Amino acid sequence: MKDVFIIAEAGVNHNGSLHLAKKLVDKAVEAKADAVKFQSFKAESLVTKTAEKAEYQKETTDSTESQFEMIKKLELTFSEQEELFNYTKEKGIMFLSSPFDLESADFLNKLGLEIFKIPSGEITNLPYLKRIASFKKEIILSTGMSTLEEIEDALQVLLQSGVDKARITMLHCSTEYPTPFENVHLNAMKTIKDNFKLNVGYSDHTEGIEVPIAAVALGARVIEKHFTLDKNMQGPDHKASLSPVELKNMVNALRKTQKVLGGPLKKPSKTELKNLLIARKSIVASKNIKKGEVFTEKNLTIKRPGNGISPMSWENLINKKATKDYVKDEQITNFLKTPLS
């Protein structure tokens, strides 16, 4: 991934509506994201009917319903997902979807997904990891809630199942919606990179776009961020998502961030070379100087432009004799090489 790969995470912000899902695709295209990502699951395979919702889900949805009831409303059928996949192809943006069960994973593989995004909650799901690995596709793995040991275990499962390490990207992530800035611990992304020697990125759940920008500055190759059509819509993730305008602003900011990072070498850029002689200085006469007169700190000074003798030669010039007459502000061009006796 030469450029930062930006995933506009639609997730379940379509509220189970194919019509809204297509609108989310349109907004991701307008923002010029690289991919738009959804979630593929069957509620019956994902969660028990008595499982509770997370606290943030209770705050943003009907607190009396179970997690199963909430998730059931957010399903898209396989046929709807296939239609959505074809719609993204028409719009020229990559379709991604995180599978949350084996049947959904098999469906997405048959659909032709190029990249499989493994969500944080599946990092300890051995049969799931082996199934994803069997597809021999590129993998992006979120590491929310994980320790380094758990990341190592998951990575070994993928590698031992035949996945090329060069095709795995690990995303640092904090599974909290929204994530307070003090809980981001963005340096952990660098720890993951240093420990496992693979590409890293960041899946963001903070408010705003500042943290993804910082992540790119620290070396993130992939950025994933939730967005919605309207933050006031009913549903678990809308309030912690970007608006379409904010998504566009984030993409623009990330592209600019990558540009300003540039390469690792410290040298003058082509565009600044034209200013070098203008901004730098040369040694000039501070008053009229006669041939044979000694150069001193009283008859020399340093002024722009920088196309004469560099001020770095100042000490070599002091106490030498002028080889010609100079007028005030004239650049010193030659001098005796022998010091005064």
N, C-alpha and C positions, 0 to 999 in steps of 0.2 A: 504494500500500500504506500505508494509514493506520496500522495496527498493525504491529509487527514480525512478519514472516512466518517461522514456525519450521518448518523441514523436518527431520523425523526420518528420517535416512538409514539405511534398512535395507540398502541396497546388495546385496551377495551373502551377507549373514549368514544367509540361509535355507539355505545349503549345497546349493542345487539342489532343495530340497524345497518344493513348493507348500503343504504342511501347515504347515511352519515359517514360510513367508512370510505366511500368514494369521495366525499367532500374533503375528508382528511387527506386523502391521496393528493387531491388538487392543491391543497394548501402546502403540502410537503414539496410538491413540484414548484410552486410559486416561490418557496423559500430557497430553492436550489439545493436541497439536501441530496445526499447520494442514495439514500434508501429510506423507505417508509416501512415501519415494522408493526405488526399486529401480534396477537396471541392466539394460539390454536389449542383448543381443549374441548373435552366433553366433561361436563360437570360430574357425571356419575363416575368417571375414572380419575377425577382430580381430588375430590374432597368428600369426606363422610357427611352425611346429612345432619349430623349433630355438631360439626366443627364450628367454633366461634369465629367471628371476624376479628381482624386486628383493630386496635383502638382507633387508628385514623379512619378505617373503613366504617366503624360505628358512627364517627362524627360526620361523615360525608354521605352516608346512606341511611336507610331505615334501620334503626338500631334494634328493632324487634325481629328482623329476619335473620336467618342463619347465613353462614358463608355460602353454603350450597345454594340457597335460594337467590342470593345476590349474584353468584357466578352464573347460575342457570340463565338469568336474564341477559347476560353479556355474551352468550355463545353466538358464533356464526357457524352455520352448517358447512360441511365440506363443499357442497355445491356453491354456496355463497362465497366461500374463500377462493374457489377456483375462478369464479367470475371476477373477484377482486384482483386475483393474480393477473388475469388477462387484462384487466383495466389498467393496472400499473404498467404493463408492457406497452400498452397503447400510449400512455402518458410519458414514457421514457424514463421511468424511475425504477430502481430495484425493489422488488417485493421481498420482505423478510417477515418471518413469524416465528415466535418462540413456541415450540411444542411443549405441552405439560403432561402428556401421556404418550405411551408407545404407539397407539393407533394414530394419533395426530402426527407423530414424528414420521411414521411410514407414509401417511398421506402427503405430507409436505415433500418428502423425498421423491415420491412418484410425480408430484406436481412440477418438480424441476428446480427446487431451491438450490442456489449456488453456494450460499453460506448458511450454516446452522447456528443460531444464537441460543445458547444454553442459559436459562435464567438462574439467578443465584440459588433459588430454592431447590434446584435439582443437582447441585454440586456433590451431594452425598448419595445420589441415586445410582447405584452401580449398574443395574440392568439398563437403565435409561442411557447412561454414559456409553455403555458398550454398543447399544443400538445406534446412537448417533455416530459413534466412531465407525461403525460398519458401513456407513454411507460413503466414507472416504471423501468428504467434502471439507471445505474450509470451515473452521469453528471459531466462534467468538464466545468466550465463557465469562460470565459475570461472577464475581467473588464476594458478593455481599454476605455478611454474617459469618464469613469463613476465617479460619486460622491458616497460617502458612502450611501447617501439617495437612489440613484438609485439602488445600489447593494442590499440594504435592501428591496426595493420594489420587485425586481426580485426574491430574495430569498423567500420572503413571497408567491409569486405566486407559486413557485415550491413546497414549503412546504404545502400550502393550497390545492394543487392539488394532494397531497399524496406521495410526494417524501420523503424518509427517509433522514434526515439531514446528517447522517453518510455516505451517498452515494454521497454527493456533495463536489466537490473540486473547490475552487475559484482561478483563476490565476490572479495575478497582471500583468498588461500589459500597455505598452505605444504604442498607435496606430500611430506610425511615422516610416517611412522607409527610411533610417535607423534611429534609435533613438540615439541622442547624449547622451553621458554618463551623462551629467548634468540633463537630463530630465527623467532619469530612476526612481529616487526616490524609491529605493528598499525597504526602511524601510516601505513604504506603504503596502507592503505584510504582514509585521508583524501587522500593524494596522488592516488590514482585518481579520487576524487570531484572534487578541484580541477582535475585535468587534463582530464577528459572530461565534466564537468558532467552526470552522470547518477546515478541511484540506486546505492548501494553496499551491500554486505553482507559477510558473512564465513563461509567454510566452514572449520570447525575440526577439526583432527586432534590437538590437545593432549589430555593426560589431565586429567580434571576438568571443571568448568563455569565456572571463573573467567574464562577468556579470552572466551568468548561474551558474558558479562555486560559486560566491559570494551568489547567491540565495539559493543554496543548503546548504551553510554554515549557512545561516539565517533560515533554516528550510523548504525550498521548498520540497514538496513531489512529484511534477510533474514539468518537464521542457519541454517546447515546443520550437523548433527552426527550422526556415526555412533552407532548403538546396536545392541545384540544381546540375545538371550534369555539368553545365558550366556557370559561372557568366557573360560571354559575350553574352549569348543567348538573343534573342529578347523576351521581356516580362516584365510585371510590377514588378516582385519580385526577379528576378535573381540576381541583383546587391546587394541586401540586404540579400542574402542567403549565407550559408556556402558551400564550395566545399565538395565533398565526403571525401577527406582527413581531412578537418577541422571538419567535422561531426564525423568522427572516433576519432579524437583527443579530441573532446568535450566529447563524451561518456566515453572514458577512464579517462579523468580528473574528470568527475562527479562521476564515480565509486570510484576513489581514494579519492575524497573529502568526500564521505559518509563514507569510511573506517576510515579516520583519525578523523572524528567527534566522532565516538564511542559512549559510554554511558556517562551519566551525573555524575557518581560517580568519585571522586578523590581518587584513591588508586593505589598502584604499580601494573603494569601489570605483567602477568606471565613471559613474556620475559625479563623484567627488574629486577626481583627479584634475578636472578642469578648474577647480577652486584652489588647488594646492599652491600655485605661485602667487595667487592673489592674497591668500590668508597668511602665508608664511612671510618671513622677513629676511633681509640681507644686511650685511655690514655696510654702512654708508658714512660719509664724512659729515661730522656735525658742524664743521666750519671749513673755510678754505684751508687747504694743506699744500705746501710747496714740495716739489721734488726733493728728496733727501731728508725731509722732516720725519721725525720719529712718530709712529702711531702710538697714541695714548688713549686712556679712557676719557680724556677731555676733548680730543678732536675726532673721536669716532662715536657712532651711535648705531642703533638697530631700528630699521624701518621697513615697511612693506614697499615693493613686492619682494617675493622670495626667489628671484631669478639670478641673484648674485652670490657672493660668498656667504655660506651659512653662518649664523651666529654661533654654531657649535665650534667654529674655527677661531673664535674671539681670542682665546688665550695664545694661539699660535701667531696671531697678528700683532698683538701688543708688543711694543719695543722693537718692531721691525721698522725699516725706512721705506718711505714712499718712493716708488720708482717713476712717478710722474706727478704733475700738479693735479689736485682735485678741488672742485668747488663744492660748496655746501650741498648736501643731499645727494651727491654723486656716489654711486656704488663703487666700492673699492674693487678693483679688477686685477691688480697684480702688486706684488711687494717683494722686497729683498728677502731671500731665504736665510741670510746670515744674521744672527742676532748682533746687537751693538756690543762693542768691546768695552 
